Amino acid sequence: MSFLKSALYVKNVPNWERAVRIVLALAVVVGGLALAAAPWNWLLAAAGAGFGLTGVVGFCPACALVGRRLQPPKR
């Protein structure tokens, strides 16, 4: 439950990086699906979708494993 709670409420990816992740993920998914003749391209599209999901949610499990946290907003 702790991991699910942290994934839903705690954000460790800043807004600018979220936007970059989403744009790059869309490019990877489209590229993977456009070249869908080989099974590896489907894997590429799935990886792009996972990368895009981290951008949409704002939480990256790999970043959490290395202890990355967002700075609190300045007032």
PQR file with spaces between the fields and no chain letter, atoms N, CA, C, O and H, PARSE charges and radii, in Angstrom:
ATOM       1  N    MET     1       0.823   -1.192    0.000 -0.4000 1.5000
ATOM       2  CA   MET     1       0.000    0.000    0.000 -0.0000 2.0000
ATOM       3  C    MET     1       0.864    1.252    0.000  0.5500 1.7000
ATOM       4  O    MET     1       0.494    2.271   -0.583 -0.5500 1.4000
ATOM       5  N    SER     2       2.000    1.173    0.646 -0.4000 1.5000
ATOM       6  CA   SER     2       2.880    2.334    0.733 -0.0000 2.0000
ATOM       7  C    SER     2       3.370    2.765   -0.646  0.5500 1.7000
ATOM       8  O    SER     2       3.403    3.958   -0.948 -0.5500 1.4000
ATOM       9  H    SER     2       2.301    0.345    1.119  0.4000 1.0000
ATOM      10  N    PHE     3       3.751    1.797   -1.484 -0.4000 1.5000
ATOM      11  CA   PHE     3       4.223    2.140   -2.827 -0.0000 2.0000
ATOM      12  C    PHE     3       3.099    2.764   -3.645  0.5500 1.7000
ATOM      13  O    PHE     3       3.314    3.747   -4.354 -0.5500 1.4000
ATOM      14  H    PHE     3       3.723    0.828   -1.238  0.4000 1.0000
ATOM      15  N    LEU     4       1.898    2.190   -3.545 -0.4000 1.5000
ATOM      16  CA   LEU     4       0.763    2.729   -4.298 -0.0000 2.0000
ATOM      17  C    LEU     4       0.444    4.145   -3.841  0.5500 1.7000
ATOM      18  O    LEU     4       0.168    5.019   -4.663 -0.5500 1.4000
ATOM      19  H    LEU     4       1.724    1.391   -2.969  0.4000 1.0000
ATOM      20  N    LYS     5       0.482    4.370   -2.537 -0.4000 1.5000
ATOM      21  CA   LYS     5       0.211    5.713   -2.020 -0.0000 2.0000
ATOM      22  C    LYS     5       1.270    6.699   -2.505  0.5500 1.7000
ATOM      23  O    LYS     5       0.941    7.819   -2.896 -0.5500 1.4000
ATOM      24  H    LYS     5       0.706    3.660   -1.870  0.4000 1.0000
ATOM      25  N    SER     6       2.522    6.296   -2.482 -0.4000 1.5000
ATOM      26  CA   SER     6       3.568    7.210   -2.935 -0.0000 2.0000
ATOM      27  C    SER     6       3.479    7.446   -4.436  0.5500 1.7000
ATOM      28  O    SER     6       3.797    8.540   -4.903 -0.5500 1.4000
ATOM      29  H    SER     6       2.789    5.387   -2.164  0.4000 1.0000
ATOM      30  N    ALA     7       3.058    6.456   -5.193 -0.4000 1.5000
ATOM      31  CA   ALA     7       2.942    6.627   -6.640 -0.0000 2.0000
ATOM      32  C    ALA     7       1.788    7.544   -7.011  0.5500 1.7000
ATOM      33  O    ALA     7       1.839    8.220   -8.039 -0.5500 1.4000
ATOM      34  H    ALA     7       2.800    5.567   -4.814  0.4000 1.0000
ATOM      35  N    LEU     8       0.750    7.575   -6.187 -0.4000 1.5000
ATOM      36  CA   LEU     8      -0.413    8.394   -6.511 -0.0000 2.0000
ATOM      37  C    LEU     8      -0.326    9.809   -5.961  0.5500 1.7000
ATOM      38  O    LEU     8      -0.903   10.726   -6.545 -0.5500 1.4000
ATOM      39  H    LEU     8       0.709    7.027   -5.352  0.4000 1.0000
ATOM      40  N    TYR     9       0.375   10.010   -4.862 -0.4000 1.5000
ATOM      41  CA   TYR     9       0.361   11.314   -4.215 -0.0000 2.0000
ATOM      42  C    TYR     9       1.690   12.049   -4.266  0.5500 1.7000
ATOM      43  O    TYR     9       1.719   13.279   -4.318 -0.5500 1.4000
ATOM      44  H    TYR     9       0.844    9.265   -4.387  0.4000 1.0000
ATOM      45  N    VAL    10       2.773   11.318   -4.251 -0.4000 1.5000
ATOM      46  CA   VAL    10       4.088   11.945   -4.241 -0.0000 2.0000
ATOM      47  C    VAL    10       4.578   12.077   -5.679  0.5500 1.7000
ATOM      48  O    VAL    10       4.550   11.112   -6.443 -0.5500 1.4000
ATOM      49  H    VAL    10       2.749   10.319   -4.208  0.4000 1.0000
ATOM      50  N    LYS    11       5.017   13.252   -6.033 -0.4000 1.5000
ATOM      51  CA   LYS    11       5.539   13.489   -7.375 -0.0000 2.0000
ATOM      52  C    LYS    11       7.052   13.676   -7.270  0.5500 1.7000
ATOM      53  O    LYS    11       7.527   14.428   -6.418 -0.5500 1.4000
ATOM      54  H    LYS    11       5.040   14.036   -5.413  0.4000 1.0000
ATOM      55  N    ASN    12       7.801   13.002   -8.125 -0.4000 1.5000
ATOM      56  CA   ASN    12       9.249   13.178   -8.116 -0.0000 2.0000
ATOM      57  C    ASN    12       9.779   13.574   -9.491  0.5500 1.7000
ATOM      58  O    ASN    12      10.981   13.495   -9.747 -0.5500 1.4000
ATOM      59  H    ASN    12       7.415   12.391   -8.816  0.4000 1.0000
ATOM      60  N    VAL    13       8.878   14.001  -10.374 -0.4000 1.5000
ATOM      61  CA   VAL    13       9.265   14.467  -11.704 -0.0000 2.0000
ATOM      62  C    VAL    13       8.707   15.881  -11.869  0.5500 1.7000
ATOM      63  O    VAL    13       7.496   16.078  -11.772 -0.5500 1.4000
ATOM      64  H    VAL    13       7.902   14.065  -10.167  0.4000 1.0000
ATOM      65  N    PRO    14       9.579   16.874  -12.121 -0.5600 1.5000
ATOM      66  CA   PRO    14       9.085   18.254  -12.276  0.2800 2.0000
ATOM      67  C    PRO    14       8.229   18.410  -13.539  0.5500 1.7000
ATOM      68  O    PRO    14       8.290   17.586  -14.451 -0.5500 1.4000
ATOM      69  N    ASN    15       7.441   19.473  -13.572 -0.4000 1.5000
ATOM      70  CA   ASN    15       6.495   19.682  -14.677 -0.0000 2.0000
ATOM      71  C    ASN    15       7.177   19.756  -16.038  0.5500 1.7000
ATOM      72  O    ASN    15       6.665   19.201  -17.010 -0.5500 1.4000
ATOM      73  H    ASN    15       7.391   20.143  -12.831  0.4000 1.0000
ATOM      74  N    TRP    16       8.323   20.432  -16.127 -0.4000 1.5000
ATOM      75  CA   TRP    16       8.998   20.536  -17.422 -0.0000 2.0000
ATOM      76  C    TRP    16       9.448   19.161  -17.898  0.5500 1.7000
ATOM      77  O    TRP    16       9.379   18.863  -19.090 -0.5500 1.4000
ATOM      78  H    TRP    16       8.739   20.882  -15.337  0.4000 1.0000
ATOM      79  N    GLU    17       9.907   18.328  -16.978 -0.4000 1.5000
ATOM      80  CA   GLU    17      10.361   16.986  -17.357 -0.0000 2.0000
ATOM      81  C    GLU    17       9.177   16.092  -17.712  0.5500 1.7000
ATOM      82  O    GLU    17       9.289   15.218  -18.571 -0.5500 1.4000
ATOM      83  H    GLU    17       9.963   18.571  -16.009  0.4000 1.0000
ATOM      84  N    ARG    18       8.057   16.311  -17.059 -0.4000 1.5000
ATOM      85  CA   ARG    18       6.850   15.561  -17.398 -0.0000 2.0000
ATOM      86  C    ARG    18       6.455   15.832  -18.846  0.5500 1.7000
ATOM      87  O    ARG    18       6.115   14.910  -19.587 -0.5500 1.4000
ATOM      88  H    ARG    18       7.966   17.022  -16.361  0.4000 1.0000
ATOM      89  N    ALA    19       6.500   17.105  -19.246 -0.4000 1.5000
ATOM      90  CA   ALA    19       6.146   17.467  -20.624 -0.0000 2.0000
ATOM      91  C    ALA    19       7.115   16.833  -21.621  0.5500 1.7000
ATOM      92  O    ALA    19       6.698   16.331  -22.665 -0.5500 1.4000
ATOM      93  H    ALA    19       6.775   17.855  -18.644  0.4000 1.0000
ATOM      94  N    VAL    20       8.398   16.859  -21.297 -0.4000 1.5000
ATOM      95  CA   VAL    20       9.405   16.256  -22.187 -0.0000 2.0000
ATOM      96  C    VAL    20       9.186   14.752  -22.289  0.5500 1.7000
ATOM      97  O    VAL    20       9.277   14.185  -23.378 -0.5500 1.4000
ATOM      98  H    VAL    20       8.736   17.267  -20.449  0.4000 1.0000
ATOM      99  N    ARG    21       8.899   14.104  -21.169 -0.4000 1.5000
ATOM     100  CA   ARG    21       8.659   12.657  -21.179 -0.0000 2.0000
ATOM     101  C    ARG    21       7.461   12.298  -22.049  0.5500 1.7000
ATOM     102  O    ARG    21       7.500   11.318  -22.793 -0.5500 1.4000
ATOM     103  H    ARG    21       8.825   14.564  -20.284  0.4000 1.0000
ATOM     104  N    ILE    22       6.400   13.089  -21.955 -0.4000 1.5000
ATOM     105  CA   ILE    22       5.195   12.802  -22.730 -0.0000 2.0000
ATOM     106  C    ILE    22       5.462   12.965  -24.224  0.5500 1.7000
ATOM     107  O    ILE    22       5.055   12.122  -25.023 -0.5500 1.4000
ATOM     108  H    ILE    22       6.368   13.886  -21.351  0.4000 1.0000
ATOM     109  N    VAL    23       6.141   14.039  -24.600 -0.4000 1.5000
ATOM     110  CA   VAL    23       6.439   14.274  -26.020 -0.0000 2.0000
ATOM     111  C    VAL    23       7.356   13.178  -26.570  0.5500 1.7000
ATOM     112  O    VAL    23       7.107   12.645  -27.652 -0.5500 1.4000
ATOM     113  H    VAL    23       6.472   14.724  -23.950  0.4000 1.0000
ATOM     114  N    LEU    24       8.403   12.844  -25.834 -0.4000 1.5000
ATOM     115  CA   LEU    24       9.314   11.788  -26.294 -0.0000 2.0000
ATOM     116  C    LEU    24       8.617   10.431  -26.346  0.5500 1.7000
ATOM     117  O    LEU    24       8.858    9.638  -27.256 -0.5500 1.4000
ATOM     118  H    LEU    24       8.605   13.276  -24.955  0.4000 1.0000
ATOM     119  N    ALA    25       7.757   10.168  -25.369 -0.4000 1.5000
ATOM     120  CA   ALA    25       7.039    8.896  -25.357 -0.0000 2.0000
ATOM     121  C    ALA    25       6.116    8.781  -26.560  0.5500 1.7000
ATOM     122  O    ALA    25       6.014    7.714  -27.165 -0.5500 1.4000
ATOM     123  H    ALA    25       7.562   10.812  -24.630  0.4000 1.0000
ATOM     124  N    LEU    26       5.445    9.870  -26.910 -0.4000 1.5000
ATOM     125  CA   LEU    26       4.588    9.841  -28.097 -0.0000 2.0000
ATOM     126  C    LEU    26       5.403    9.550  -29.353  0.5500 1.7000
ATOM     127  O    LEU    26       4.972    8.788  -30.218 -0.5500 1.4000
ATOM     128  H    LEU    26       5.528   10.736  -26.418  0.4000 1.0000
ATOM     129  N    ALA    27       6.578   10.157  -29.447 -0.4000 1.5000
ATOM     130  CA   ALA    27       7.441    9.918  -30.606 -0.0000 2.0000
ATOM     131  C    ALA    27       7.901    8.463  -30.656  0.5500 1.7000
ATOM     132  O    ALA    27       7.931    7.861  -31.730 -0.5500 1.4000
ATOM     133  H    ALA    27       6.929   10.775  -28.745  0.4000 1.0000
ATOM     134  N    VAL    28       8.256    7.897  -29.516 -0.4000 1.5000
ATOM     135  CA   VAL    28       8.723    6.505  -29.472 -0.0000 2.0000
ATOM     136  C    VAL    28       7.581    5.546  -29.801  0.5500 1.7000
ATOM     137  O    VAL    28       7.778    4.581  -30.539 -0.5500 1.4000
ATOM     138  H    VAL    28       8.232    8.386  -28.644  0.4000 1.0000
ATOM     139  N    VAL    29       6.393    5.804  -29.262 -0.4000 1.5000
ATOM     140  CA   VAL    29       5.249    4.929  -29.540 -0.0000 2.0000
ATOM     141  C    VAL    29       4.878    4.989  -31.018  0.5500 1.7000
ATOM     142  O    VAL    29       4.664    3.952  -31.646 -0.5500 1.4000
ATOM     143  H    VAL    29       6.233    6.588  -28.663  0.4000 1.0000
ATOM     144  N    VAL    30       4.801    6.183  -31.571 -0.4000 1.5000
ATOM     145  CA   VAL    30       4.467    6.315  -32.995 -0.0000 2.0000
ATOM     146  C    VAL    30       5.541    5.653  -33.853  0.5500 1.7000
ATOM     147  O    VAL    30       5.223    4.958  -34.818 -0.5500 1.4000
ATOM     148  H    VAL    30       4.975    7.026  -31.061  0.4000 1.0000
ATOM     149  N    GLY    31       6.793    5.862  -33.513 -0.4000 1.5000
ATOM     150  CA   GLY    31       7.878    5.223  -34.256 -0.0000 2.0000
ATOM     151  C    GLY    31       7.825    3.711  -34.151  0.5500 1.7000
ATOM     152  O    GLY    31       8.045    3.006  -35.136 -0.5500 1.4000
ATOM     153  H    GLY    31       7.052    6.427  -32.729  0.4000 1.0000
ATOM     154  N    GLY    32       7.537    3.213  -32.965 -0.4000 1.5000
ATOM     155  CA   GLY    32       7.440    1.766  -32.778 -0.0000 2.0000
ATOM     156  C    GLY    32       6.270    1.157  -33.528  0.5500 1.7000
ATOM     157  O    GLY    32       6.383    0.066  -34.087 -0.5500 1.4000
ATOM     158  H    GLY    32       7.358    3.786  -32.164  0.4000 1.0000
ATOM     159  N    LEU    33       5.145    1.859  -33.540 -0.4000 1.5000
ATOM     160  CA   LEU    33       3.972    1.331  -34.238 -0.0000 2.0000
ATOM     161  C    LEU    33       4.075    1.500  -35.750  0.5500 1.7000
ATOM     162  O    LEU    33       3.513    0.704  -36.502 -0.5500 1.4000
ATOM     163  H    LEU    33       5.053    2.745  -33.086  0.4000 1.0000
ATOM     164  N    ALA    34       4.779    2.514  -36.193 -0.4000 1.5000
ATOM     165  CA   ALA    34       4.956    2.710  -37.630 -0.0000 2.0000
ATOM     166  C    ALA    34       5.856    1.630  -38.224  0.5500 1.7000
ATOM     167  O    ALA    34       5.743    1.301  -39.405 -0.5500 1.4000
ATOM     168  H    ALA    34       5.237    3.161  -35.581  0.4000 1.0000
ATOM     169  N    LEU    35       6.729    1.093  -37.421 -0.4000 1.5000
ATOM     170  CA   LEU    35       7.651    0.048  -37.868 -0.0000 2.0000
ATOM     171  C    LEU    35       7.253   -1.298  -37.268  0.5500 1.7000
ATOM     172  O    LEU    35       8.120   -2.076  -36.868 -0.5500 1.4000
ATOM     173  H    LEU    35       6.821    1.360  -36.462  0.4000 1.0000
ATOM     174  N    ALA    36       5.962   -1.579  -37.200 -0.4000 1.5000
ATOM     175  CA   ALA    36       5.448   -2.727  -36.460 -0.0000 2.0000
ATOM     176  C    ALA    36       5.669   -4.076  -37.140  0.5500 1.7000
ATOM     177  O    ALA    36       4.999   -5.047  -36.790 -0.5500 1.4000
ATOM     178  H    ALA    36       5.258   -0.947  -37.525  0.4000 1.0000
ATOM     179  N    ALA    37       6.574   -4.160  -38.084 -0.4000 1.5000
ATOM     180  CA   ALA    37       6.813   -5.426  -38.771 -0.0000 2.0000
ATOM     181  C    ALA    37       7.567   -6.422  -37.886  0.5500 1.7000
ATOM     182  O    ALA    37       7.392   -7.631  -38.032 -0.5500 1.4000
ATOM     183  H    ALA    37       7.119   -3.371  -38.368  0.4000 1.0000
ATOM     184  N    ALA    38       8.386   -5.934  -36.988 -0.4000 1.5000
ATOM     185  CA   ALA    38       9.187   -6.821  -36.138 -0.0000 2.0000
ATOM     186  C    ALA    38       8.654   -6.797  -34.704  0.5500 1.7000
ATOM     187  O    ALA    38       8.123   -5.781  -34.256 -0.5500 1.4000
ATOM     188  H    ALA    38       8.528   -4.951  -36.870  0.4000 1.0000
ATOM     189  N    PRO    39       8.795   -7.914  -33.983 -0.5600 1.5000
ATOM     190  CA   PRO    39       8.328   -7.946  -32.590  0.2800 2.0000
ATOM     191  C    PRO    39       9.050   -6.939  -31.694  0.5500 1.7000
ATOM     192  O    PRO    39       8.471   -6.457  -30.721 -0.5500 1.4000
ATOM     193  N    TRP    40      10.296   -6.617  -32.006 -0.4000 1.5000
ATOM     194  CA   TRP    40      11.035   -5.657  -31.181 -0.0000 2.0000
ATOM     195  C    TRP    40      10.402   -4.275  -31.225  0.5500 1.7000
ATOM     196  O    TRP    40      10.504   -3.512  -30.264 -0.5500 1.4000
ATOM     197  H    TRP    40      10.767   -7.008  -32.797  0.4000 1.0000
ATOM     198  N    ASN    41       9.757   -3.953  -32.320 -0.4000 1.5000
ATOM     199  CA   ASN    41       9.129   -2.641  -32.430 -0.0000 2.0000
ATOM     200  C    ASN    41       7.914   -2.524  -31.514  0.5500 1.7000
ATOM     201  O    ASN    41       7.621   -1.442  -31.007 -0.5500 1.4000
ATOM     202  H    ASN    41       9.674   -4.573  -33.101  0.4000 1.0000
ATOM     203  N    TRP    42       7.207   -3.635  -31.301 -0.4000 1.5000
ATOM     204  CA   TRP    42       6.107   -3.621  -30.334 -0.0000 2.0000
ATOM     205  C    TRP    42       6.656   -3.409  -28.929  0.5500 1.7000
ATOM     206  O    TRP    42       6.046   -2.711  -28.119 -0.5500 1.4000
ATOM     207  H    TRP    42       7.446   -4.514  -31.713  0.4000 1.0000
ATOM     208  N    LEU    43       7.794   -4.003  -28.643 -0.4000 1.5000
ATOM     209  CA   LEU    43       8.432   -3.799  -27.345 -0.0000 2.0000
ATOM     210  C    LEU    43       8.848   -2.340  -27.179  0.5500 1.7000
ATOM     211  O    LEU    43       8.716   -1.774  -26.094 -0.5500 1.4000
ATOM     212  H    LEU    43       8.290   -4.570  -29.301  0.4000 1.0000
ATOM     213  N    LEU    44       9.343   -1.741  -28.234 -0.4000 1.5000
ATOM     214  CA   LEU    44       9.707   -0.323  -28.215 -0.0000 2.0000
ATOM     215  C    LEU    44       8.477    0.545  -27.949  0.5500 1.7000
ATOM     216  O    LEU    44       8.550    1.494  -27.168 -0.5500 1.4000
ATOM     217  H    LEU    44       9.450   -2.200  -29.116  0.4000 1.0000
ATOM     218  N    ALA    45       7.360    0.231  -28.583 -0.4000 1.5000
ATOM     219  CA   ALA    45       6.127    0.987  -28.367 -0.0000 2.0000
ATOM     220  C    ALA    45       5.631    0.826  -26.931  0.5500 1.7000
ATOM     221  O    ALA    45       5.151    1.788  -26.331 -0.5500 1.4000
ATOM     222  H    ALA    45       7.301   -0.540  -29.217  0.4000 1.0000
ATOM     223  N    ALA    46       5.741   -0.377  -26.378 -0.4000 1.5000
ATOM     224  CA   ALA    46       5.317   -0.608  -24.995 -0.0000 2.0000
ATOM     225  C    ALA    46       6.214    0.144  -24.016  0.5500 1.7000
ATOM     226  O    ALA    46       5.729    0.696  -23.028 -0.5500 1.4000
ATOM     227  H    ALA    46       6.131   -1.159  -26.865  0.4000 1.0000
ATOM     228  N    ALA    47       7.508    0.167  -24.282 -0.4000 1.5000
ATOM     229  CA   ALA    47       8.429    0.921  -23.424 -0.0000 2.0000
ATOM     230  C    ALA    47       8.126    2.411  -23.492  0.5500 1.7000
ATOM     231  O    ALA    47       8.181    3.104  -22.477 -0.5500 1.4000
ATOM     232  H    ALA    47       7.902   -0.282  -25.084  0.4000 1.0000
ATOM     233  N    GLY    48       7.810    2.900  -24.671 -0.4000 1.5000
ATOM     234  CA   GLY    48       7.436    4.305  -24.815 -0.0000 2.0000
ATOM     235  C    GLY    48       6.169    4.629  -24.050  0.5500 1.7000
ATOM     236  O    GLY    48       6.055    5.699  -23.452 -0.5500 1.4000
ATOM     237  H    GLY    48       7.765    2.337  -25.496  0.4000 1.0000
ATOM     238  N    ALA    49       5.214    3.708  -24.065 -0.4000 1.5000
ATOM     239  CA   ALA    49       3.972    3.915  -23.315 -0.0000 2.0000
ATOM     240  C    ALA    49       4.246    3.962  -21.814  0.5500 1.7000
ATOM     241  O    ALA    49       3.658    4.774  -21.100 -0.5500 1.4000
ATOM     242  H    ALA    49       5.306    2.839  -24.551  0.4000 1.0000
ATOM     243  N    GLY    50       5.128    3.103  -21.337 -0.4000 1.5000
ATOM     244  CA   GLY    50       5.493    3.131  -19.915 -0.0000 2.0000
ATOM     245  C    GLY    50       6.201    4.414  -19.538  0.5500 1.7000
ATOM     246  O    GLY    50       5.966    4.972  -18.467 -0.5500 1.4000
ATOM     247  H    GLY    50       5.606    2.444  -21.917  0.4000 1.0000
ATOM     248  N    PHE    51       7.064    4.876  -20.415 -0.4000 1.5000
ATOM     249  CA   PHE    51       7.775    6.134  -20.184 -0.0000 2.0000
ATOM     250  C    PHE    51       6.794    7.303  -20.166  0.5500 1.7000
ATOM     251  O    PHE    51       6.922    8.222  -19.357 -0.5500 1.4000
ATOM     252  H    PHE    51       7.255    4.423  -21.285  0.4000 1.0000
ATOM     253  N    GLY    52       5.814    7.256  -21.068 -0.4000 1.5000
ATOM     254  CA   GLY    52       4.794    8.304  -21.103 -0.0000 2.0000
ATOM     255  C    GLY    52       3.918    8.286  -19.867  0.5500 1.7000
ATOM     256  O    GLY    52       3.474    9.335  -19.399 -0.5500 1.4000
ATOM     257  H    GLY    52       5.711    6.510  -21.725  0.4000 1.0000
ATOM     258  N    LEU    53       3.669    7.104  -19.340 -0.4000 1.5000
ATOM     259  CA   LEU    53       2.866    6.996  -18.128 -0.0000 2.0000
ATOM     260  C    LEU    53       3.547    7.680  -16.948  0.5500 1.7000
ATOM     261  O    LEU    53       2.875    8.289  -16.116 -0.5500 1.4000
ATOM     262  H    LEU    53       4.030    6.253  -19.720  0.4000 1.0000
ATOM     263  N    THR    54       4.864    7.588  -16.868 -0.4000 1.5000
ATOM     264  CA   THR    54       5.571    8.292  -15.792 -0.0000 2.0000
ATOM     265  C    THR    54       5.433    9.798  -15.948  0.5500 1.7000
ATOM     266  O    THR    54       5.422   10.525  -14.955 -0.5500 1.4000
ATOM     267  H    THR    54       5.410    7.094  -17.544  0.4000 1.0000
ATOM     268  N    GLY    55       5.327   10.273  -17.179 -0.4000 1.5000
ATOM     269  CA   GLY    55       5.117   11.699  -17.407 -0.0000 2.0000
ATOM     270  C    GLY    55       3.719   12.140  -17.030  0.5500 1.7000
ATOM     271  O    GLY    55       3.536   13.215  -16.458 -0.5500 1.4000
ATOM     272  H    GLY    55       5.336    9.682  -17.986  0.4000 1.0000
ATOM     273  N    VAL    56       2.737   11.323  -17.344 -0.4000 1.5000
ATOM     274  CA   VAL    56       1.351   11.663  -17.022 -0.0000 2.0000
ATOM     275  C    VAL    56       1.129   11.651  -15.512  0.5500 1.7000
ATOM     276  O    VAL    56       0.504   12.562  -14.968 -0.5500 1.4000
ATOM     277  H    VAL    56       2.886   10.450  -17.809  0.4000 1.0000
ATOM     278  N    VAL    57       1.635   10.631  -14.840 -0.4000 1.5000
ATOM     279  CA   VAL    57       1.427   10.486  -13.398 -0.0000 2.0000
ATOM     280  C    VAL    57       2.332   11.424  -12.609  0.5500 1.7000
ATOM     281  O    VAL    57       1.937   11.918  -11.553 -0.5500 1.4000
ATOM     282  H    VAL    57       2.143    9.891  -15.282  0.4000 1.0000
ATOM     283  N    GLY    58       3.538   11.674  -13.107 -0.4000 1.5000
ATOM     284  CA   GLY    58       4.474   12.539  -12.393 -0.0000 2.0000
ATOM     285  C    GLY    58       5.327   11.806  -11.383  0.5500 1.7000
ATOM     286  O    GLY    58       6.029   12.432  -10.589 -0.5500 1.4000
ATOM     287  H    GLY    58       3.859   11.273  -13.965  0.4000 1.0000
ATOM     288  N    PHE    59       5.276   10.483  -11.405 -0.4000 1.5000
ATOM     289  CA   PHE    59       6.058    9.663  -10.486 -0.0000 2.0000
ATOM     290  C    PHE    59       6.847    8.652  -11.291  0.5500 1.7000
ATOM     291  O    PHE    59       6.287    7.933  -12.119 -0.5500 1.4000
ATOM     292  H    PHE    59       4.706    9.974  -12.050  0.4000 1.0000
ATOM     293  N    CYS    60       8.145    8.596  -11.052 -0.4000 1.5000
ATOM     294  CA   CYS    60       9.015    7.646  -11.734 -0.0000 2.0000
ATOM     295  C    CYS    60       9.601    6.694  -10.690  0.5500 1.7000
ATOM     296  O    CYS    60      10.356    7.136   -9.824 -0.5500 1.4000
ATOM     297  H    CYS    60       8.601    9.179  -10.380  0.4000 1.0000
ATOM     298  N    PRO    61       9.274    5.400  -10.748 -0.5600 1.5000
ATOM     299  CA   PRO    61       9.803    4.455   -9.764  0.2800 2.0000
ATOM     300  C    PRO    61      11.330    4.376   -9.771  0.5500 1.7000
ATOM     301  O    PRO    61      11.940    4.220   -8.713 -0.5500 1.4000
ATOM     302  N    ALA    62      11.953    4.481  -10.938 -0.4000 1.5000
ATOM     303  CA   ALA    62      13.416    4.431  -11.004 -0.0000 2.0000
ATOM     304  C    ALA    62      14.030    5.631  -10.284  0.5500 1.7000
ATOM     305  O    ALA    62      15.040    5.495   -9.594 -0.5500 1.4000
ATOM     306  H    ALA    62      11.458    4.608  -11.797  0.4000 1.0000
ATOM     307  N    CYS    63      13.422    6.795  -10.443 -0.4000 1.5000
ATOM     308  CA   CYS    63      13.913    7.990   -9.742 -0.0000 2.0000
ATOM     309  C    CYS    63      13.711    7.846   -8.240  0.5500 1.7000
ATOM     310  O    CYS    63      14.541    8.303   -7.454 -0.5500 1.4000
ATOM     311  H    CYS    63      12.601    6.905  -11.003  0.4000 1.0000
ATOM     312  N    ALA    64      12.617    7.216   -7.840 -0.4000 1.5000
ATOM     313  CA   ALA    64      12.354    7.010   -6.416 -0.0000 2.0000
ATOM     314  C    ALA    64      13.377    6.055   -5.804  0.5500 1.7000
ATOM     315  O    ALA    64      13.764    6.216   -4.647 -0.5500 1.4000
ATOM     316  H    ALA    64      11.943    6.845   -8.478  0.4000 1.0000
ATOM     317  N    LEU    65      13.816    5.060   -6.581 -0.4000 1.5000
ATOM     318  CA   LEU    65      14.804    4.112   -6.066 -0.0000 2.0000
ATOM     319  C    LEU    65      16.134    4.780   -5.743  0.5500 1.7000
ATOM     320  O    LEU    65      16.822    4.377   -4.805 -0.5500 1.4000
ATOM     321  H    LEU    65      13.501    4.930   -7.521  0.4000 1.0000
ATOM     322  N    VAL    66      16.498    5.795   -6.512 -0.4000 1.5000
ATOM     323  CA   VAL    66      17.761    6.485   -6.249 -0.0000 2.0000
ATOM     324  C    VAL    66      17.579    7.672   -5.304  0.5500 1.7000
ATOM     325  O    VAL    66      18.536    8.393   -5.024 -0.5500 1.4000
ATOM     326  H    VAL    66      15.940    6.122   -7.275  0.4000 1.0000
ATOM     327  N    GLY    67      16.354    7.877   -4.813 -0.4000 1.5000
ATOM     328  CA   GLY    67      16.118    8.905   -3.801 -0.0000 2.0000
ATOM     329  C    GLY    67      15.822   10.293   -4.330  0.5500 1.7000
ATOM     330  O    GLY    67      15.964   11.270   -3.595 -0.5500 1.4000
ATOM     331  H    GLY    67      15.577    7.291   -5.041  0.4000 1.0000
ATOM     332  N    ARG    68      15.421   10.405   -5.562 -0.4000 1.5000
ATOM     333  CA   ARG    68      15.130   11.720   -6.142 -0.0000 2.0000
ATOM     334  C    ARG    68      13.809   12.256   -5.587  0.5500 1.7000
ATOM     335  O    ARG    68      12.804   11.546   -5.540 -0.5500 1.4000
ATOM     336  H    ARG    68      15.305    9.611   -6.159  0.4000 1.0000
ATOM     337  N    ARG    69      13.834   13.513   -5.173 -0.4000 1.5000
ATOM     338  CA   ARG    69      12.631   14.180   -4.667 -0.0000 2.0000
ATOM     339  C    ARG    69      12.554   15.575   -5.260  0.5500 1.7000
ATOM     340  O    ARG    69      13.574   16.170   -5.610 -0.5500 1.4000
ATOM     341  H    ARG    69      14.650   14.090   -5.211  0.4000 1.0000
ATOM     342  N    LEU    70      11.341   16.091   -5.369 -0.4000 1.5000
ATOM     343  CA   LEU    70      11.157   17.454   -5.846 -0.0000 2.0000
ATOM     344  C    LEU    70      11.474   18.439   -4.737  0.5500 1.7000
ATOM     345  O    LEU    70      11.251   18.158   -3.559 -0.5500 1.4000
ATOM     346  H    LEU    70      10.513   15.609   -5.084  0.4000 1.0000
ATOM     347  N    GLN    71      11.993   19.588   -5.119 -0.4000 1.5000
ATOM     348  CA   GLN    71      12.219   20.655   -4.156 -0.0000 2.0000
ATOM     349  C    GLN    71      10.871   21.283   -3.820  0.5500 1.7000
ATOM     350  O    GLN    71      10.022   21.426   -4.700 -0.5500 1.4000
ATOM     351  H    GLN    71      12.174   19.816   -6.076  0.4000 1.0000
ATOM     352  N    PRO    72      10.663   21.659   -2.563 -0.5600 1.5000
ATOM     353  CA   PRO    72       9.403   22.332   -2.231  0.2800 2.0000
ATOM     354  C    PRO    72       9.318   23.672   -2.958  0.5500 1.7000
ATOM     355  O    PRO    72      10.343   24.321   -3.172 -0.5500 1.4000
ATOM     356  N    PRO    73       8.111   24.096   -3.342 -0.5600 1.5000
ATOM     357  CA   PRO    73       7.981   25.363   -4.066  0.2800 2.0000
ATOM     358  C    PRO    73       8.417   26.549   -3.219  0.5500 1.7000
ATOM     359  O    PRO    73       8.172   26.592   -2.014 -0.5500 1.4000
ATOM     360  N    LYS    74       9.072   27.518   -3.871 -0.4000 1.5000
ATOM     361  CA   LYS    74       9.512   28.715   -3.156 -0.0000 2.0000
ATOM     362  C    LYS    74       8.332   29.648   -2.979  0.5500 1.7000
ATOM     363  O    LYS    74       7.479   29.766   -3.858 -0.5500 1.4000
ATOM     364  H    LYS    74       9.271   27.483   -4.850  0.4000 1.0000
ATOM     365  N    ARG    75       8.292   30.309   -1.835 -0.4000 1.5000
ATOM     366  CA   ARG    75       7.177   31.223   -1.553 -0.0000 2.0000
ATOM     367  C    ARG    75       7.601   32.640   -1.690  0.5500 1.7000
ATOM     368  O    ARG    75       6.794   33.548   -1.490 -0.5500 1.4000
ATOM     369  H    ARG    75       8.985   30.214   -1.121  0.4000 1.0000
